[in-house]
Amino acid sequence: MQNIIEKLKELSNQVDLKKRFDFSFDFSDKIFNSVETKRLKTHQNPFEQNVELKWILNKKYKSNSEQSFIDFWIINVWGGIRGFKPTEKNIDKIFRFKKQLEKGRLSLDCFSTISSLSKISSFLHPEKFVIYNSRVIYTLNWLILTCENQNGLTEKYYPMPSGRNRIIADFDMNTIVNVSHISEYIDKVELFVSQQQAYLNFCNFIRKATKEIYGINAKPYELEMLLFTLADKEIFKDLKDRIKITTRNKNCKQ
């Protein structure tokens, strides 16, 4: 994945996250006390505000034995995923997810909602885990295709979680990958990392690559936020410039 790291180094010099990262949230929410709200307000852009939020919520996790209210605030309020409700079933799933992180392997059931669950782990352990969502994985898979797999399958892709972004929905990455590796697809070669290992493999790559791209003291969420930011502009532009679809039918009569 070294070619991807070199490409991301280049892109990191072009993209100022303090200007481009655009994920905002409400400082006045009841989850914050007055001191925490004041800390958040000292920052002038969404990137720095979200970094501050990482450590505010990380501290809350460490000081509260009852953590469900933090878990569901992250998913429902900050993450905007209203469908993942605080039911007994979902509370149990979060508990199992946290235990599976310790064991180093996720169940298929937990991976099925990884966009939600990884938000929790990214605040619970921001030095180890990052968010695995559609925009981030869309960017990474495109870079795997264009930087590592130009001459055949050398690096596997990451399973795409569902997302709400229109570009990602309209230009489905699974289809792009399958068409780009049509011979492997026909031969039933596995193109994707297994779902049980995908999240942990992804976090391992992000931790390693972050140090090379942003420096030894950088945190994994910096690179994750870069991947998130790149999806709609740089990656989509590169995709439009590169993708060419040709259909041929010699038997077609005019």
C-alpha positions in Angstrom: 0.0 0.0 0.0 3.1 2.2 -0.2 1.9 3.8 -3.5 -1.3 4.9 -1.7 0.7 6.4 1.1 2.7 8.4 -1.4 -0.4 9.6 -3.1 -2.0 10.6 0.2 1.2 12.5 1.1 0.7 14.5 -2.1 -3.0 15.1 -1.4 -2.4 16.1 2.2 -0.2 19.0 1.0 -3.0 20.1 -1.3 -6.0 19.8 1.2 -6.1 22.0 4.3 -8.5 20.2 6.6 -8.9 23.3 8.7 -10.6 24.9 5.6 -12.1 21.8 3.9 -13.4 19.5 6.6 -17.1 20.4 6.9 -18.7 18.1 9.5 -20.3 20.3 12.1 -22.3 19.7 15.3 -24.2 21.6 18.0 -22.1 22.9 20.9 -25.2 23.6 22.9 -26.3 20.0 23.2 -27.1 18.9 26.7 -24.3 16.3 26.6 -21.8 19.1 27.1 -21.2 21.0 30.3 -20.3 24.7 30.3 -16.6 24.1 30.4 -16.7 21.7 27.5 -18.9 24.0 25.4 -16.4 26.8 26.1 -13.5 24.6 25.0 -15.3 23.7 21.7 -16.1 27.4 21.0 -12.4 28.3 21.2 -11.9 26.5 17.9 -12.7 28.3 14.7 -13.3 25.4 12.2 -15.1 22.0 12.1 -11.8 20.1 11.9 -10.4 21.5 15.2 -13.8 21.3 16.8 -14.1 17.6 16.0 -10.6 16.9 17.2 -11.5 18.6 20.5 -14.7 16.5 20.6 -12.7 13.3 20.4 -10.9 14.0 23.6 -14.0 15.4 25.4 -16.0 12.3 24.7 -13.0 10.0 25.4 -12.8 11.6 28.9 -16.5 11.0 29.4 -16.1 7.3 28.5 -13.3 7.0 31.1 -15.3 8.7 33.8 -18.7 7.1 33.3 -19.5 3.4 34.0 -22.8 3.8 32.2 -21.8 4.5 28.7 -25.0 3.9 26.6 -26.0 7.6 26.6 -22.6 8.5 25.1 -22.8 5.6 22.5 -26.2 6.7 21.2 -25.4 10.4 21.3 -22.4 9.7 19.0 -24.5 7.5 16.6 -27.9 9.4 16.6 -27.0 13.0 17.3 -23.4 13.6 16.1 -23.5 10.9 13.4 -27.0 11.6 12.3 -27.9 7.9 12.1 -31.4 8.0 13.6 -32.3 4.4 12.6 -29.9 2.9 15.1 -32.1 3.3 18.1 -31.3 2.6 21.8 -33.1 -0.7 21.9 -32.0 -3.7 24.0 -30.9 -5.4 20.8 -28.6 -2.5 19.8 -27.3 -2.0 23.3 -26.3 -5.7 23.3 -24.7 -5.3 19.8 -22.6 -2.4 21.0 -21.5 -4.4 24.0 -20.5 -7.3 21.8 -18.7 -5.0 19.4 -16.5 -3.6 22.1 -15.6 -7.1 23.3 -14.9 -8.2 19.7 -12.5 -5.2 19.3 -10.5 -6.6 22.2 -10.4 -10.1 20.6 -9.4 -8.7 17.1 -12.2 -10.1 15.0 -15.7 -8.8 14.3 -18.8 -10.9 13.7 -20.7 -10.4 10.5 -23.6 -9.0 12.5 -21.4 -6.3 14.0 -19.8 -5.5 10.6 -23.3 -5.1 9.1 -23.6 -1.8 11.1 -19.9 -0.8 11.1 -20.6 2.8 10.0 -22.5 3.3 13.3 -20.4 1.1 15.5 -17.0 2.5 14.3 -18.1 6.0 15.3 -18.2 4.7 18.9 -14.7 3.1 18.8 -13.2 6.2 17.2 -14.1 8.2 20.4 -13.6 5.3 22.9 -10.0 4.7 21.6 -9.0 7.6 19.3 -5.4 6.4 19.2 -6.3 3.0 17.9 -9.6 3.1 15.9 -11.2 5.3 13.3 -14.5 5.6 11.5 -15.3 3.1 8.7 -18.0 4.7 6.6 -18.9 4.9 2.9 -17.0 8.1 2.0 -13.8 7.0 3.7 -13.8 3.5 2.1 -14.9 4.9 -1.3 -11.8 7.0 -1.3 -9.5 4.2 -0.1 -10.9 1.7 -2.6 -10.4 4.1 -5.5 -6.8 4.7 -4.4 -6.2 0.9 -4.2 -7.6 0.6 -7.8 -5.6 3.5 -9.3 -2.4 3.3 -7.3 -1.9 -0.4 -6.5 -3.9 -2.5 -8.9 -3.3 -0.9 -12.3 -1.7 -4.1 -13.6 -3.8 -6.7 -11.8 -5.0 -7.5 -8.3 -2.1 -7.0 -5.8 -4.1 -5.5 -3.0 -7.6 -6.5 -1.9 -10.4 -3.9 -1.5 -12.5 -3.1 1.5 -16.2 -4.0 1.8 -18.3 -0.9 1.1 -20.8 0.1 3.8 -24.0 1.7 2.7 -24.1 5.5 2.7 -26.3 8.5 2.0 -24.0 10.3 -0.3 -25.5 10.6 -3.8 -22.2 10.4 -5.7 -21.3 7.2 -3.9 -24.7 5.8 -4.6 -24.7 6.8 -8.3 -21.2 5.6 -9.0 -21.1 2.3 -7.1 -17.6 1.3 -6.2 -18.4 -2.4 -6.0 -19.4 -2.3 -9.6 -16.3 -0.3 -10.6 -14.1 -2.8 -8.8 -15.8 -5.8 -10.3 -15.7 -4.4 -13.9 -12.0 -3.4 -13.5 -11.1 -7.0 -12.4 -13.6 -8.7 -14.7 -11.3 -11.8 -15.3 -10.7 -12.3 -11.6 -14.5 -11.8 -11.0 -15.3 -14.4 -13.6 -12.8 -16.8 -12.0 -14.4 -16.1 -8.6 -11.2 -14.7 -7.1 -11.9 -12.9 -3.9 -11.5 -9.2 -4.5 -12.3 -7.9 -1.0 -10.9 -8.3 2.5 -13.2 -10.5 4.6 -15.8 -8.6 6.6 -14.6 -10.1 9.9 -11.1 -8.6 9.3 -11.9 -5.5 7.3 -12.3 -3.0 10.1 -9.3 -4.0 12.1 -7.1 -4.2 8.9 -8.3 -0.8 7.9 -7.4 0.7 11.3 -4.0 -0.9 11.2 -3.3 0.7 7.8 -4.5 4.1 9.0 -2.4 4.1 12.1 0.8 3.2 10.1 0.1 5.5 7.2 -0.8 8.5 9.4 2.7 8.5 10.8 4.3 8.5 7.3 1.9 11.2 6.0 1.5 13.6 8.9 4.4 12.8 11.1 5.2 10.7 14.2 3.0 12.7 16.5 -0.1 12.6 14.3 -3.3 10.9 15.3 -5.1 8.3 13.1 -8.3 10.4 12.8 -6.3 13.0 10.9 -5.9 10.7 7.9 -9.4 9.3 8.3 -10.7 12.9 8.1 -8.6 13.5 4.9 -10.1 10.4 3.3 -13.6 11.6 4.2 -12.9 15.0 2.7 -11.4 13.8 -0.5 -14.4 11.7 -1.6 -16.7 14.3 -3.1 -14.1 16.5 -4.9 -10.7 15.0 -5.7 -11.8 11.4 -5.9 -14.9 12.1 -7.9 -13.0 14.3 -10.3 -10.4 11.6 -10.8 -13.1 9.0 -11.3 -14.8 11.1 -14.0 -11.5 11.7 -15.8 -10.4 8.1 -15.8 -13.6 6.0 -16.2 -14.4 5.0 -19.8 -17.2 2.6 -20.6 -17.1 1.0 -24.1 -19.8 -1.4 -25.3 -19.3 -3.5 -28.4 -21.5 -5.9 -30.3 -20.3 -7.0 -33.7 -23.6 -8.6 -34.4 -25.6 -5.4 -33.9 -27.3 -4.3 -37.1 -28.2 -0.7 -37.8 
